[in-house]
């Protein structure tokens, strides 16, 4: 469907209320490192600041492909309660894994990609959460919980592609939902991009962040210097 993340970003920008977003000074949030090229394109073209909101999946014990929850950098958690109950997984395991993922993965990313800076101030801000795709919606939901906990004025979500059943769930949870394709039989996000996630390495992501004047965390770190 898309030859690159930038192509997807350009098409997504066409369905976003760009003028309203610029007038109201919305803040953009990349929900994954892979989403950085998309957020980079939109921030430059809509003249909006952005940051990265980190989260990590929690997998079922003995099944590294089955996601049962997601933890955010503010330690908010969303869980697949039906899966957890059906597998007989104890909540102590979920919370323990959430703590481990926060300490071992999220904190490292904060120091690497935000130079240790705290997440941008969201109080009374309109926030647009962005990702390259949305299959289960768990990362979108945990990120929305983070935005709400930080007293955002509104929290909307955008992605070029989204699973049809997930879109139906998110419509009742977010203040605005923007997408290009609502797909009934969603395969996986990578399937719809010629450029694959693993082809975007950390050096390329850092180069994008360092060259974008709208990236809040690097602005703060440069100001501290």
N, C-alpha and C positions, 0 to 999 in steps of 0.2 A: 504494500500500500504506500509506503514512504521510502524514498531512496536515502534519506538522511534525517537526523533530528531537526536540522535547520529548516528543511522543507516542511516538516510537520509543524514546526513553530510558526512559520509564515502563514500556513493555512489556518492554524488555530487562532492566530491574532485576528483574522478576519471575522471570527464569530465572537470575539471578546468585546465588551463595551469600552474600547480603548480610550475614547475621549472622556467618558465618565471617570474611568480609572485614573487618568492623568489629572483631571480637574480635582478629584477628591484625594489625590496622592495615596493611592493604594500601595500596599507593600506586597511583593511577590515572595513566595517561599518554594524553593525546590525541595521536593520530598525524597529525592534520591540523587546520588551523584550523576547518574545517567541523565537526569532531567536538567542538569546544569546548562547544556547547550541550548535547550528550549527556553529556559528562563533567561539566559544571557541574551538571546535574540529578542525576546519580548521586552525585556527591560531596556535595551538600547533603542528599540523602535517606539516604545510607549513612554520612554523617559521616566522609568520607575525604579526605585531602589529594590534590592532583593537580598535574601539570605538563604541559607540551607537549614532545613529542619530535619535532624537525623532521627532515624528509628531503626529497629532491628527485629527480624522475625524470630519467633520462638517455635521450635519444632517439637513434634511429638517424640517421646523417648523411643529409641530404636527405629525411628523412621525420619531420616534427615530431609525428606521431600514433603512431608505433611506439616503445613503451618497451622499451629493451633492458637497463635496469638502474635501480637506485635507490641513492642515497648518503645516509647518515645524518649527523647533526651530529657524530658521533664519527668520521666518515669511513670507517665500515663500508660495504661495497658488496655488493649482491646483483645477479647478472647472469642474463639469459636466454641461457644459453650456446648453446642450440640456434639461436636467432635470430642471435646474434653470429657463429656458425660458418657458418650458411647464407648470411648476407649478406657474409661475408668481411671483417667489421669487425675491425680490429686492436685489441688490448687497450690499446695506448698511447692510442688515441682515447677509449676508455671511461674510463681513469684520468684523462686530461686533462679530459674533460667533468665527471667527478666533482669534480675539484679546482676547476674553474670554478664549478660549481653551488654548491659549498660556500662559496666566497669571495663570489660575487655574490648568492646568494639566501638561503642558510641563515643566514649571519652577520647579514644585515640583519634577518631575522625574529627572531633571538635578541635583538638590541638593541631591536627595536620591541615585541615581545610578552613578553619576559622582562627587559627593561631591562638587557640584558647579563649577566644572572645565568647561572651555569653550570647545567647540568641537575641536578635534584635528586639527592641521594645515594641510590643504589639498593642498596648493599652489604647483603646479608643481608635484603633486603626482598622480599616477595611483590608482584610487579608485574602489574597488569592493563592491557594495551594495548587502547585502544579506537578504533574508527573508525566512520564512518557506513555503511560497506559494504566488502566485500572481493571484488574481482574476480580479480586475478592472484595476490594474496597477497604480492607483492614488498615492499610497504611494511611489511606485518606481519613478514615474515621479516628484513628489515634492522633493524627496530626490536627484534626479539627478539635479534638478534646484538649490538646495542648494550646491551641489558639484561644479557645474559650477560657481555659484556666488562667491564661495571661491577659484576660479581659479585652480581647479583640472586639471591635464594634460589630464586625461581621466576618464570616469565614465562608468563602466560596471555593469551589474545586474545579480544575480544568485539566483535561488530558485529550490528546488527539483521538484516542480510542478507549472505549469502555465497554465492559460486558453488559448486556441488556438487563439482566437481573440485578446487577450491582447498581446500575444507574437508577433503577426503581427504588432501591434502598437509600441511596445518597440523596435523591430528590427531596426526601422528607427530613433529611438531617442537616444539609448545608443551606446557606442563604442563596447560593447561586450555583448552577451546574452547567459547565460549558464543555462541549466535545464536538468532534467532527463525525465520528461513526459510533453508533450504538449497535454492538454486534451480538446476535442471538447465540451463535455457537462459537464463543470466544476460545481460541486455541491457547495462545500465551502471547505476551506482549512482544517478545522477540520475533515472532512469526510475521508481524506486520511491518517490520523494518528491515531494509537491506543492510544497514549498518547495525551490527549487533553490540550488545552491552559490553561484552568482553573486549571489544576493539577500542573502547574509550579508556585509556589508562590514566593513572593518577597525575602524571606529568602534564597531560593534555588538559585535564580538568583544572589543575593549578594555573596553567597558562591562561585559560579562559578567565578564571577568577581574578588573577592579578592584572589583567588588561581591561577589566570592566570597572569604570569609575562608579558604577551604581552598586557594587558589592559592599554591603554595609560592614561586614566583619573586617575586611581589609582596610576600609576607611578608618575604622576605629583603631586598628593596630598601628596604622601610619600616623594617626593623630597622637597616639601615646608616645610614639618615637619623637 
